[in-house]
């Protein structure tokens, strides 16, 4: 029976309404694609409520779609491991024999390092809290390299937190909701990470350009970078902790310095988010603002020997002023005028004889 002879022979599709529905669906899909591929800035201002709602809904859906792929991969790994168990066992034995000398050397270096730290009074870096997450979706294009993680603010994740895997630094958080967060990879064009060269301690800026190997720009010092140098996070600006491994330096085809990322050595499926905001959270403010003598305790009571020594010292201090008072006074340092001394046998000088004439008696005075 032909289609025109069936119950739908009089069914007609309105072309105008069909075209309108197709246009509306295309517009909605375009808006969703624009939101998914929008570039991010370091401050996270572009992560608005619309984008947050879209990520919150896309996270669980992408996780459901990714489940069959993970199951198929686990099944293929199980089958491959079953059939290649003998060769894998031989390979592991060879690696174990090669790694045993390295293990002994690492134990020796650990003991030496512990002695050096004890002698120099060094302390290790404070431990940063970590939150484990799984990548459920990926946005990859010529300019955008981002992923969705199935962990959000409910686990303490905030915008700006660094993200690492078992190999090294992967990226940072640029948006977060209650159960989903968005991670910006180091290869994204909006990624800017301050780094240092481990060999020379030279500072530089790791800039993503959409390729698999980001650029090293603004390198300080002439000849401070060589092929094979390890690149670490410098901690400048307080956005990343210092010393997180990133990759090794390599010369690009265009002559610029680029970095081969350690994180590309394995799949970025399970990651760990470092709950790091700034260096102020690594120290205790109460310990820094404590009084200078707050940590000093009361001195213990002296024993019998110390008490006897204290008593002898007090007795000597008590006798010292008495001996000073009984002794002669110290001579004055001011100059004194010499005094003339008179001999004991000297007699006082007699007055010289007078030469005046005697006074005559008054007239009329008779003789006696």
Secondary structure, DSSP 8 states (H G I E B T S, - for coil): --GGGSTTTT----HHHHHHHHHHHHHHHHHHHHHHT----TT-TT--HHHHHHHHHHHHHHHHHHHHHHHHHHHHHHHHHHHTHHHHHHHHHHHHHHHHHHHHHHHHHHHHHHHHHHHHT--------EEEEEEEEEEESSS-EEEEES--GGGT--TT-EEE-SSSEEEEEEEE-SS-EEEEETTSTT-EEEEEETTT--EEEEE--SSSS-EEES--STT---TT-EEEE--GGGSS-TT-EEEEEEE-TTS-EEEEEGGGGS--SEEEEE----GGGGS-HHHHTS-TTTT--------HHHHHHHHHHHHHHHHHHHHHHHS------S---------TT-----------------TT----
